[in-house]
Amino acid sequence: METEEDFTAAIEEDGDNPELHLKFARFLWEKGRFQDAEHEFETALAIDGDNAEGHLDLARLYLEKEFYLPQYATIHIMKAYELLDRFEDGGEAFYETLEEHFRLLEVMHFDEELPGDARALAAVLLGRMNLQMGILDDAAKWFYAFLELQDALPDAVREARDGIERIEESVEETLKDKTIDNETRAEALYTRGILRYNQGEADSAWTLIKAARNFAPPDTEVYMKATLYYIQLVMEKRDRTREETEEALALCDELLDYDLDDELKEIVASFKGELG
């Protein structure tokens, strides 16, 4: 089918075929007719609500610069995540879209020229997605980032507080389980450390992050994250000792020996520079 008339005629004959509506939606999208494309995607998903490609494509539509609706993109990305096993490419397209959505929301949150409600929305959406995907430490960070802007978006305060409570409960349940491995224990301790830091309990956070590093097997993601966070805590201490500074510098050198991406290398190098 090459024209709008072709699609219209085909849909008149077989209007309950979700694939026809999806193809028409993509056709309209290419023409820049975003609202019409949205209507066709929604029609397709009303017929087949478990169409993973349809949810992902609609999420992508909502990420278009001229049609950017991040709250709706989040809904459909998370639905696509629930249907991940239905993607023929093993979810590669999904993760590309997810990464782009995360990037856009992070840029949105840190853009101080944007209104507070937009920045708060970005933070609570990032918290929501990380929580649903089980990335509790990042979920906690973003929910707390939102709470710093809570006056700009009061309706989402309950979601952020409920999200933090769910993270607390999950961490507590994990740490009570004596059968967990060291990496799982380290993840839970690290997440609890983030929670305590954001609750103003810096000493408790310090202890928990150190414990997370001790339990985390080297070369694991949680070891890297806990080490980075520990260095940051050292940097924030006004009364840090010479030994603590030297330890943090040594940890920076240790991290730089890893195969880090360029952005992370720059962050660690900046930490090292600030530590002297």
N, C-alpha and C positions, 0 to 999 in steps of 0.2 A: 504494500500500500504506500502510495507516494503523496496523496493529497488529503486534505481534511475531509473532502467529500467521500473519499474511499473509506476512511475510518468511520464516518457517520453512517454510511450505508451498511458497513459490516456490523456495526453495533446495533443498528435497527433490526438486523436479522438474528443476531446472537448476543443480545444485551446482557446475558448472564455469564458471559465468558470473561473472567477477570483479566486474562492475558491480553485481550483486545483493548480493554480500558488502560492497562499498563502501557501498551505500545503507543496508544493515542496520547497518554500523558507525557511520555518521553518525546513524542513528536511536537507537542505543544510547548514543552519545556525548551526544546531547541529553538523554537520560534520566539522565545522570550515571553511567552504568555503564561506567567507563573501561576496566576490564580486559576486559570482554566486547567492547567496541568494538575494543580492541587485537587481540583474537583474530580478529575478522572482517577487520580491515585486513590482518593477517598472512596470513590465508587468501587474500584477494584478490591479494596480492602474490606469494604462492606460485604462483598460477595465471598471473599476468601481472606478472613482475618489472620490466617497463619501463613500468608505469603511472605516469606523472609525477604525476597528481592524487592517486593513492593514497599515494605516498611523501610528498607535501607534507601531505596530511591527517593521516597518521600522525605526522609531525613536529609538526604543530600540536597533536595530542592529547598528545604528550609535553611540550608547553610549558604545558599546563594546570597551574594552581597546585597543585591537589590531586593531580596525577599527574606532577609535574615530574621528568623523566628526561633531563637535557640531553645526556648522552652518546649516547643513542638518537636524540634529536631531531637531533643533528648528523649521524649516519649517514644519516638519511632526507632531510635538507635537502641534503646533498652529492649524494645519488643524484638528487634532483629537479634539482639544478644540472646534472648530466650530461645530463638529459633536457629541458633548458630549451626547446629548439625545439619540443617537443610541446605546450606550453601555448597554448591558444587566445587568451589575453589578452596574449600577448607576454611572459609571465613576471611580470606586475605582482603577482599574488598571491604568487608565490615571493619576490620581493624584499621585500614587506611582512613575510612570515614570517621571512625572513633578518634583516631589521632588528630585529624583535622579539627574535629569538634572541640576536643580538649584544648588545642592550640588557640582557636578562636576565642573560647571562653576565658582562657588565661589572659590573653591580650586585652579582652574586654574588661576583666576585673582590675587589671593593673593600670588601665588608662585613666589617669586622674582628671582628664578633661571631660569624661563622660559623667552623666548624672549619677548620683549615689544609688538610685534604684536599679539602674542597669548594671553597675558593678556588683551590687548585692545579689542580683539575680544570677549573674555568672557564677558567683561563689557557691550559692545554694545548689545550682544545677551540677556543678562539679562535685559537690558533696554527695548529692543524690546518686550520681552515676557511679562514683567510687564505692559507695555503700552497697549498691545493688550488685556490683561486680566483686564484692568481698575484699576490696583494697581499703582496709579499715584505717590505716594510718593516714593515707591521703584524704579519706573521707573526713576524718576528724579535723585535719588541718583546714579543709575548705569550709566546714561548718563553723569553725571558730572564726575564720576570715569573714564569713557572712555576718556573724554576730557582732563583729566590730562595726558593721554598717547596718545593723538591724533597724535603726530608725527610718532608714530609707525604704525598707520593704517589710513592714510589720507583719503582714499576713504569713510570711514564711518563717517567722521566729519559731513557731511550734514545730515545724518540720525539722529545723536545725537542732533544737533541743531534744526532740524525740530521736533524731539520728544519733546524737552524741550518747544518749542513754542506751540505745541499742548497741553501740560500739562498746560502751562500758560493760554491758551484760555479756557480750560475746567474748571479750577479753577475760572477764572473770571466769566464765565457763571453761575457756581454754586452759587457763592456768590451774584450775582445779583438777584437770585431767592428768593423772600421773603417768599416763602411757604415751604422751606426746614426745616427739623427737626434739632435739635441741633447736633446730631451725624454726619449728613451729612455736616453741617457747620464746625464742628470741623475737619473733614477729609480734607476739602478744606483749612482751615486755616493752618493746620499742613503741608500740601503739599506746600502751599505758603511759609511757614517758611523755609522749606528745600531749595526751590528755592532761596530765598533771602540770606540764609546763603552761598550757593555755588556761589552766585553772589558777595560775599564780603560785604554784608549788615548785619553785625552781630547784630546790635541794632534792626533792623527791624525784623530779624529772632526771636530774643528774645521775642519781643512783640507779634508776631504771634503765637509762640509756647505756650506762656502763655495764650493767648486767646483761643487757641485750647483746652487746658486743662480745661479752665473754661466752655466751651460749651460742652465738651465731657461728656456723662453720665458715672458715675463710672462703673467699671466692663466691659467696652467695650474695644475692641482692640485699637481703636484710643486713648483712655485715657491712656492706657499702653504705646503705642508708643510715644505719646506726652510727657508723664512724663519721660520716658527714655531719650528722646532727650533733654528735659529741664535740666535734671541732667548733661548731657554731656556739654551743653552750660555753665552751672554754673562752671563746672570743668575747662573749657577752659578760663574763665575770669581771667586775671592776677590781676585785681583790685577788685575781688569779696569781698563783705563785709562779716562780721561774720554772719549777719542775713541770707544772701544768702547761705552760707555754711551750716548753721543749717537747713535751709529749705530743701536743697538738701539731707542732711542726713536723715531728717524726711521722705522725699519721698522715699528714699532707703528702709527704714524700712517698709513703707506702701506697696511698691511693694513686699517685701519679705513675707508679710502676704498673698499674693495671691498664688494660686496653680500654680507656675511657673515650667517649666521643668528645669532639672539640669543645662543645659547650660546657661539659662537665669539667674538662681540663682547665678551662678558663676560670671556672668557679673555684676550683681547688687552688689554682695559682693565686687567685685574688685573696683567698683565705691566708695563704702562706705569706703574701705580701703584707697583709694587715697584722699578722702575728709578729712580723719582723724577722 
